[in-house]
Amino acid sequence: MKETGSFIELELPVGREWYKGDTDIARLNTGRAAIWHAFRLTGAQTIWIPFYQCKSVREFLLRKGCTVKYYHQDRFFTPLGLDPSDDEAVLLVNYFGVMSSARMAELARPYKRVVIDNCQAFFCPPLAGAYNVYSARKFIGVADGSYVIGPDAQRFADEYPQGYSSDTASFLLSRIEYGCEGKAYEARSLNERRLDTEDVMKMSALTRAMLDGADYERNRHKRQDNFEFACHLFDELNQLQPGRYRDADTVPMVYPLVVEDAGLLGRLLAAKHFQGHWWAYLAKELPKESFEHWLSSYMIPITIDQRYSPEDILHIHAVVTKKKDNDGI
């Protein structure tokens, strides 16, 4: 029965959700849970995942009893030594969101059972015949939320309990008043601890409502414009080629900057650019000559999302190049 009266709740726009409908789509709580659900849908018992991957994904899959195999990649994120049998699944990652859908289709073509990890590429269109995974909170201000899109993707979803996020979503409000340090950071850490201990759950009603009210067009265009500006500033310094596989529809999550400067991360943190080396644990696990060791040691994701302007990115460039803002480019 619908409730009436009492206090007025938070009001949000409706009807904007990017991935709509109830056919061939599952709405879950986290990206790692979505990857496992997608793997489950493939019917495989073994999944190949890249070494360069968040530890939480590997740990979640192992905790769920999956057999996991690993593959390396070259500097263009082309798999090396990936040789699955027909009854094994493959996880392919759209790193930093800089790969076009055509590039992901090219990578997927040789394999029978494919999961596309678009957690860093929310707007990359789903690849037909594969299971496509998306993480909402890397692109929109929500406490959790993920999608799996592919053939009969909603299968098994009714087996999962309903998720709830309001108990740990206060950090989204706290950041507006307190910034991202201190009280808001502590609240966010509480939410992260919740996600780290959760099993697969259905997307919370709060997250669904917030996703239904987000301004996706502004999100897309700001990220594309900021990424283009970051390419203009950083490409000559960068030892990666982040624009190699993008097209006009590509919407990156971050600009991946690789500069072999041991002091760079400290300078950026001092300038309140709160990013870090992704998956630094790999530098301890893999040989120094591996691509993954190099990337985990030096890659810093430069923020280019919808909250920021070219002036913000210009400031980061000044820190990276040890210039003052008024020195110009």
N, C-alpha and C positions, 0 to 999 in steps of 0.2 A: 504494500500500500504506500502511495506517495505521501511523504510528510508535508505538512503545511504549518505555517506560523513559526514562532520562535525567532531566533536571530537570523540576520542576513549573512549568507556565506560569501566567499570569494566568487566574484563573477568574471567569467572569461568569455571571449568570443567562441563561437561554435562553427563547425563545418569546414575547418581548414586542414584537417589531418592529411598529411602527405600520402600515406599509404592507407587507402580506404578499403572498405568492403570486408566480407567475412569468408570469401572463397579463396583458397590457396594462400592464406595468410594466417599466421599465428602471432599473437601479441604476448610477449613474455616479460620477465623482469630484468634480465641482464644479457649482455652480449655473449658471455661465456655459456650461459644456459641456452641461448639461442643456437650457438654453434653445436652444442651437444644434441639439442632437439633436431637440428638439421641433419646431423650425422645419423641419428636414430632413424630418420625418415629414409635415408639412403638404403637401409637394410644391411649395411656392411657391419663387420665385426672389428675391422681395423681401419684406422685413419692415419694418413700421412699429414703431418703439420710441419711448417718451416721452423727451423731453429730460432729464427728471429721472430719472436712472438711473446706476448705477455705471459708471464709465468702462471697467472691465474687461469688462463685457458688450458694450459697443459695440466695443471693440478686438478682442475674441475673434471676434465675428461678422464684422468686416471682415477679420480675418486668415484666416478660413475662406472668404473670397471672396463673402460675402453682399452683396447690394445693400440698403443700409439707408436708410430714410427716417425722418423725425422728426416728432413732434407735440407741441404744447403742451397744458397742462391748466389748468383753473380751480382755485379754492381748495377745491373739493370733489372734486378729482381726476377730473373729467369731461373726456374728451378734447376738444380744440379743433382744428379743421382736419384731422381724421383722416378721410381719404376713400380707402380702398384699393379697388383693382379686385378682381374676384372671384378673380384668380390671385395676389393679394398677401396675406401673412399680417400679423396684428396681435398685438403683445405688450401685454398689459394687466397692470398691476402692482397687487398687493394691498399697498399701502404700509403699513409698520409693523405689518402684520397686523391692522389695525383694521377691515377691510371684511368684512362677512358674505358667505356664499356667495350669498345672494340679491342683494346689491349687485354682486358680480362677474358673476353671470348677467345682470343688467340691463345692465351695461357691454358684455358680450360679444354680446348679442342681435343687434345690427345687422350683425355681421360673419360671414363664411363660414369663414375659416381663422384660428383663435384659439389663441394660446398664453397661458395664465394663469401669470404669475410669482408663485407663492406662496412664494418663497424667504424672505419675511418673515412667512409665515403657515402654518407647518408643519402645523397641525391643521385648516386650512380644507378641507372635503371637496372632492374632485375634481369639476369641472364636466363633466357628460356632453357628449360631442361635441367637447370641446376637449382640448388637451394641457396638462396641469397639471404645473408644475415646483416641486420642493421642495428646500430646502437644509437638510441635517441639522445642520450645525455652528453655525447661528444659534440652535438650540434645545437641542442636546445636546452634551456635552463630547466631541467627536470631532475628528480632524485634517482630515477632508474628508467627502465623501459627499453625494449628491443622488439624487433620484428624478424620473422622468418617468412620468406616469400618463395613459393615454388609449388610444384604439383602436389595437391592435397596437403598443403603445409599445416592445416589446422588439425590433421590426424594426431591423436594422442593428447591434444591440448586439454581436453576435458578431464584428463587424469591428474592434472596439476592443481594444487591448491590456489586459492585467490591470494594475490599479493596485496600488501598495504604499504604505503610509503609516507603517509602524513606524519607518523610518529618521528621520523628522522629527516623530514624535508625542510625544517626550519632554517637550515643554512642558506637556502635560496633567498629568504627574507632578510636574514642577518647580514648577508653581504651588502645589500643595498644601504644599510645603516652603518655597518661597522667596517666595511672593506673585507678583503679575503683573509686577513691575518687574525690572530687572536680568537675572539669568541666565535666568529663565523667558521674559521678553520677547524676549531674543536667540534663544532656541530657537524661539519662536513665529514670529519674523521669518524664520527659516530655512524653516519650513514654508510661510509665505506666499510666499516666493521659489520654492519648489517648485511651488506651485499656479499661480503666475503664468506659469511656463514650460511647464506640462503641456498636452498636447493632450487630446482626449476619451479617457477611460479607464474601464474597469469599476471599480466600487466595490471598494476594498481589502477583503480578508478580515478585517483587524483592525477596520475601521470597521463592517462588517456585524455582526461579533460584538458590538461595543459597542452598536450600535443594537438588537440583539436582547435586550440586557440592561437597557436604560434604563427608568426609572420614569416612564412617560408620563402616567399619571393625576395623580401629584403635580405634574409639570411643568405640566400644563394648569391645574389648580386654583389653584396658587400664582400663576401669571401672571394669571389672571382676577381673583383677589382683590387682587393688588397693583395691577393696572391700575385696578380700581374705586376703590381707596384713592387712587391718584394722581389720578384724575379729581376726587375730592372735594377734594384739596389744590390742584390746579393749574388746573382748568378756568376759574376766574375770571380768572386771569392770562394764559391761553393765547389767542393770536390765531388758532389753529386750532380746529377742533371735532372732536377725534379720536374722540369717541363717537358721531358722527352716524350712522354706517352699521353699527354693531356690533349683534349680537343675543346671545342667551344662550349660543350655541355659539362665539362669536368668542374666539380666544386670541391676543392681541397679542404681538408681539416686544418692543416698547418703548412707552413713552408719549412721543409726539412733542410737545415743548414749543417753542413759538415766542414768544419775548419779545425785543423790540428793545432789547437791553441789550448793548452792545459788551463790557462787562467780565464778563459772566456766565460765559462758557466758561472764562476764566482762574480765576475763583473756584471753579468746580466741579473743575477739574484740581488746584488747590491743596488741595482737600478730598478728593483721591484718588477722584473720580468720573471714571473714565477713559473718557470719550466725547468726541466731537467733532462738528463740523458735517459732515453727510454730503455728499459730492460737491461740496466747496467749489470745485472747478475750474470749475463752471458759472457762478459769479459773475464769472469772467473771460471767459466765452464768450458769455453771453446778456445782452440789454439789462436795465438796472436796473429797468425797469418790469415785467419779466416775473415771473410767479409763481415760476418756477424759480429766478431770481436771488435773490429774497426768501427763499425757503425754504432755499437752500443757504447763505445768509448768516447766518440766525438760528436754524434748527431745531436743537435739541439733543435727542437721544434719551435719555430718562430710563430707567435700567435698572429693570426690574420682573420679572426672571426668577426662577426657582425657588430661587435661592440666597439671596434677600433677604426681609426681613420689613417690615411697616409702619413699624417704627422706623427702618430704613435709608432708606426713602422720606421719612419725616418729617425726617431729617437733611438730605437733599438739598433739601427744601422750605425748610429754614432757611437754607441757603446761597443758594438762589435769591432769597429775600426778604430776605436780609441779616440774618436773625434768629439768635439763639442758640437751641439746642435747648430750653432751659428757659423760653423766652418763651411757648411754646404756639403755637396756630394763630390 
